[in-house]
Amino acid sequence: MRKEIFMVMMGTLTAIGLAGCGDSLNNSMNDIQTQKISYSQRSLTAPFSDLLYGFSAIEKYVAKGDYDNATTLSRNLYDEFHDAILPPLTVKKGKTYADNMDRKFDELTEAISNKNQSKIPNLIKENRKNLKTIAPILGVSVLSTQ
């Protein structure tokens, strides 16, 4: 009789133990998924900040007539835009939408390379506005006063 009670108790404890493990395993998997989402959002915050700061720096270089540094910076920002922001934007909003945003960035890079002072300020303003539009779509909070 003692053996049977002991076996029933062990079986019950084993079942409760397994149920508890399964529950904590599911919770830890949910935590991992939450961490992935927040990491991807954090990983996009830096490129957005870099681009917005870079636009301000380009404005300063152009105002000084330093087109060499403005061109170098615009090409670096162009690469960052294409590597970090464009792929997730294409996934979220589609190729046509992403291409329209890309086209304005291309125009800015070209205007800086051609030293076109009349187009640069408007294109910087438009690209800055585009970034502020794209950021919430990609789940990124952008704090900028410009």
Residue, then its C-alpha position, 0 to 999 in steps of 0.5 A: m500500500r505504501k508503494e502505491i501511495f508513493m508511486v501516485m505521489m511521485g507521478t503527481l509531482t512529476a506531472i506538476g513539475l512538467a506542467g510548470c516547466g512548460d509554462s516557464l518555457n513558453n513565457s521565456m519564448n515570449d520574452i525572447q520574441t519581445q526582445k527581438i522586436s525591441y532590438s530591431q527597433r533600437s537598431l533602426t534608431a541609430p540610422f535615423s538619428d545619423l541621417l537627421y544629424g547628417f542633413s544638418a551637417i550637410e546644410k552647414y557644409v553647403a553654407k560654407g561652400d565645402y562641397d567635398n565634405a558635403t558630397t562625402l557625407s551625402r554618399n555615406l548617408y545614402d549607403e546607410f539609408h539603403d542598407a538600414i532603412l530601405p529594406p524594412l520599409t520595402v517589407k512594410k510598405g511595398k517596393t513602390y512606396a520605398d522607391n518613391m522615398d529612395r528617389k528623393f534621396d537620390e535627387l539630394t545626393e545628385a544635387i550635392s554632387n552637382k553643387n546645385q545650391s537652389k535644390i539642396p535646401n528643399l531636398i534636405k527639407e523633403n528628405r527630413k520630412n520623409l524620414k519623420t514619416i517613415a520612422p513611425i511606420l518602422g516603429v522608431s521614435v524620432l526626436s528632432t526639432q527641425 
